[in-house]
Every structure is written in structure tokens, then in C-alpha cells.
Amino acid sequence: MALKHSLLVVATMVAAAFGAALQRAEDCEAIEPSAELRAAAAEMAIKEEATAGKPSGKLAEVNVPVYIHVVASSQSKADGYLSEADVRATVSGMNNDYQGLGFQFTVKGVDHTINANWASDQDALGMKKKLRTGDYRTLNLYFLPKMAPNGRCYYPTTAAPGSTAFYNDGCTMRSDVYNNGQTTTHEVGHWLGLFHTFQDGCDPVNDMVSDTPALINSWSCNTNDDSCPDMPGKDPVTNFMSYGTCRSVFTPGQTARMSSMYNKYRA
């Protein structure tokens, strides 16, 4: 398709126009994809389209080690002190969402820290320098009681061990949404390189995945919504990388993209 072959050129042209703007803060504070990541996604889109629909066998499953860091201002659940059972249940729910997609997540450790400053989402880098565990293949999840969005996660990048990008890596969720599996699943989708489905609105490039229809962000669960009527498909309101309360699916294209991103940046 000509569209996908134009993605690399388009990505290079538009990347400079995108700063570090944040997405809608009430749900997810995903950093705007970098020029490097957009260029990588464009190259992956071309390769993925060339192999789409061809027999490839079952995806080899990647078992991702997970370290969970519960940060609270006291040993009260109201102040963010989630139990180990609470956060393990979150990962269990996430594993159900990723079942059959080539990724499963194994909790290797859970720790608790009492620090009012960190619990208020202050000095995030200092916190991560103290708590982050493992290499760049390791998923670090942080739960805090006081942060404006439901979650925040960093996209994969070329990150040298010990660099700021290395320490920033991982996902942070507000502790009162720990039992909302959709939030953690959505954030980890970013960790695996997926953009929001509404990334560039009705722009043909949008999230750079061919089987996720373009949309303008909304919290609707109406499967008949079509916010980009000149583009193919209805709004993907049930997609994990959209917003709303009815998220339940990843597409085959997103599954391929997560695998491509993992292999490039984390394998």
C-alpha cells in the first residue's frame, strides 16, 4: 500500500513538529513519541504489512520479568499502601489481557517504600534511581497515591544502562486504580511501543498501525461512533490503547507492532 510506504517520509517530516506534549492527563500521561520512535514505527509498518496475513505460526512467548514498587505516605491503604496480593492481582489481570499475544509477565519482586515526597509524584527520577530493578527487558511498575493521571509510561528507546532514559523506563499508576486492569494494560502497551489509537487524530498516519481506525479522542463506548468519517472504519472504542471504560482488545497489527518494538529495543 502506498500509505505505508509513505509513512517513513511522513514521519521524518512531521516529527520535528511534535514536542514533549502530554496526552489527556485524566487518564494517561504518555509522552509524545520521539522522532526516533516514529521513524522506527514507520519502518516496522512497512515490514509488518508485507507479512500480514501470511502464515507465521504461533508467536514465541516472551516472559517479561516484573518488579513492583508500592510507594505510600504511610502504612494505610488510603495513603497508597497496597498489599502484595493487590498488586499481584493487577499483573494477573494484565496477563489475561495479553494472553495469546506473545507476552506474559512474571512478578519477580514486590517492595514497599514510605516516602511522602515520592508518594506525591515528586522527584520521580530520584525515586526510580533508588528503586528501579533489572535490565531494559525488565518491566518496573510503580504505584503512587497522588498523581494527576491514572497512569504514565515511557516508550522504548535506545537507552544506555545508567542513563536518564534507562532510569525513567517503566510505568507508574495511581494506586486507587490498581484493580482497574485496563489502566495497567494500556500503560504497558506504551512500554511495548504502542501509541494511542487517537495519536494524530484523523491524520492518515495516526498511530502507524494499519488495522486501528483513526479517531478523535473521546471516552465513548458507542461502537457506532465515527469521529473520522472520511477515514475507513468506526472508532476503535474497545481498543486497549483508546480511552474509556470498555477497553478489551488489541488488534493483530498492534500485536505485531509490540513484537517488533520489543525485538528492536528490549530483546
N, C-alpha and C positions, 0 to 999 in steps of 0.2 A: 504494500500500500504506500502511495506517495506520502501520506500523512506521517507515517512512522519514519520514512527516510528523511523527512524534513525536520524531524524532532531535534536532531543534533545541531543543525544550523540554527533553529529557532531558540534552542536552549542557550546557545552561546551568545546570541544577540540580546536575549532578554535578561540573562542572569544578572547583569550589572544593574538592572533597574530595580532589583529586589534587595531591600536592606534586611536588617535583622528584625523586621516587623513581626509581631506576635499575632497568632490567631485568636479567635474569640476567647477571652480569658475565663468565662464562666465554666467552660468545660475543659479545654485543653490549651496549654500554653506551649505549642510546638514552635520552635524556632524556624524561621523561614529557610527552606532548603538552600544550601550554598550553591555557588556556580559549579563547584566540583561535583556535587551530588547530582545536580540537574544534568550535567554533561554525561555522567555515568549512567543515569536513568535513561537518557536518550539512546545511548549505545545499547543498553540492555533491551530496550523496547524493540529495536530492530532485530536483534538476535532472537528474542522471545517470539516475535511474530513469525519469523522464518521457521520456527519449530512448533508453532501452535498447532494442535490437532494431530500431530504425529505421535505414534506410539513411543512412549519413553519408559514404560514400566513404572513400578511404584517408586515414589521418591524415597531415597535413602533418608532415614530419620536422623535428624541432628538432636542430640540430647544436650540441652543448654544448662550448665550449672548456674544456680541462682543463690545469691546471698541477700538476705532481707535485713534491713536496718530499721528498727522502730525507734523513732525519736519523739520524746514526750517531755512535757514540763513538770510532770510528777508521775507517780505510780498509779494514777487514776485513769481509767479508760476515757473519762470525759476530757482529760488533758492529753489524750493521744496514746496512752499506754495499751496497745493491742497485745493480746496474748499470742503465743507462738501458734496455738491452734487457729486463731483468727487469720493470721497471715498465710499459714499453710493452706487454709481453705481457699483463699484467694488464688493461689497458684494452682490448686486442684481445679477450680473453675476455669481458669485460663487454659489448662491442659485440655479440657473438654472442647473449648473453642478452637484450639489448634490441632485437634485430633485428625489424623489423616492428611495433614498439610505439610508434613516433613519436619515438624518441630515439636519437641516435648521438653518440659522444664523440670529440673530436679533440684529441690531445695537442699543446699549443702550446709547452710547455717543460718541461724536467726539470732540477732543480738538486739539488746535494748540499751538506749542511752538517755539519761536525763540531762537535758540542756535546754533551758528556756529560750535562749537565743536561737539555736538551731530549730527548735520546735516552732518558732515564729517565722521560719523561712528566711532567716538572716545568716549571712556568711555561709552560703551553700557550698562554695568551693572549699572553704576551710573544713566544713563538715565532711565532705567527700574525701578530702585528703586524709582524714583520720579514719574513716570507716570503709572506704572502697576496698573490695577484696577481689583477687583473681586477675586474670589477664583480659584481653579485649574480647574474648569469646564468652566471658562471664557476665551474666546479667545481674546488676545490682539494683534492687528495689528499695526505695526509701519511703517511709510513711511518716507524715508530719501532721499535726493537728491544725496548724494555722498557715494556710496558703490560699491565695485568691482563686486559682483554678482548681478543678478536680484533679488534674494531673499535668505533668510536664516531663518531656522526654527528649533526649538528644539523638539526632540521626547519626548513623555510622559515618565515619570519615577516616582519613589517614591520620592516625594518632600514635605518636611515639610513646612508649611507656614513660610515665613520669611527667608528660606534658599536661597542660591545662585541658586540652581536648580529651585526653585519656581519663583524667580525674572526673571531668564533667559527665562522662558517659554513664548512662543508666536512666532510670525512670523514677520520678517522685510523685506519689499520690497523697491526697489529703486523707487522713486516717478515718474520717467519718464516711468515706465511700469505699472502704476496704472490701465490703461484701457486695459491691456492685462490680461483678466480674467484667462488665462491658468496659469500664474505665481502664482497668489494667490491661485487658486485651487490646484496646485501642492504643494505649501508650506504647506497649511492646511492639505493636505494628510499626510505629515510628522507629523504634530501636532497630527493627529489621528493614528499615529503609522505605516504608510506605508513606506517601503524602496523604493529606486529607483528600477525600473524593472531590471536594469543592475547591481544591487548591487554587486554581486560577479562574474560578467561576465558569463562564460559558466560553472561555478561550478553547479552541480545538485541542491544544496541548494538555490542558487541565492537569490531571495527576500523572500523566505519562504512562498510564495503564490502559490498554485498548478496550477492555471489556467493562470498565466502570463508566457509565454515562456521566456527562458533565452536569453539574448542578450549581445553583447558588445556595450557599449555606442556609439551612433552616433546621428547626428542631421537629419538623413534621414527621409523622409516621404514616402519612397517606401515600400509599403506593401508586396512586394515580397522579401525583404531583409531577409537573414537568416544567421546571423553572428555566430550562434552556430549550424552548420549543423548536428552535432551528437546528438542534443537535440530536443525534439518534438516542432513543431510549428515554425511559422515565427516570425520575430522580432515584438514586440508589439509597433510599432512606433506611433500608435494613442492613446496610453495609457497616462493618465494624469501624471503618475509617470515616464515616459520616458522624453527625451529632444526633442526639435524640435518645429515646428510651427503648427503641425497638431494634437495636443493632444485633445481628445474629449471624452474618455470613461474611466470608472472604470470597472473592472470585478466583477462578483458575489463573487469570492474569496476575492478580495480586500474589497468589501462591508462588507462581514462577518468579515474580519480582523479589519476594522475600528470600527465595533461594539464591537468586543472582546476587543480591546485595550481601547476604551472609558470606557467600563464597568469595566475593571481592574484598570485603573489609574485615571479616571476623574469622574465617576458617583458618 
